[in-house]
């Protein structure tokens, strides 16, 4: 299912992570990358939780993090998080649309 995101120009890899921090599905990633990306999802969840608490928000839509290896989009999917890594912030609109379409949000 998420492997179709690799067809979007600029997308490097993607991973769907369970609430327990386990990989549900991934595409375009080596085993070495998975550990790093799981850490990034955990950190992202902590930031999101803090922001939700401060803003008294019940849910979140997405968050973009621009890290050393390039930007990543974190998108909720139920209680899971979909991480989509891409090559340039200029591709954010295209990536967001593809993710939303995949998740049935567009």
ABEGO torsion letter per residue (X at the ends): XAAAAAABBGBABBBBBBAAGBBABBBGBBAAAAAAAAAAAAAAAAAAAAAAAAAGBABBABBBBBBAAEBBBBBBBEABBBBBBBABAAAAAAAAAAAAAAAGAX
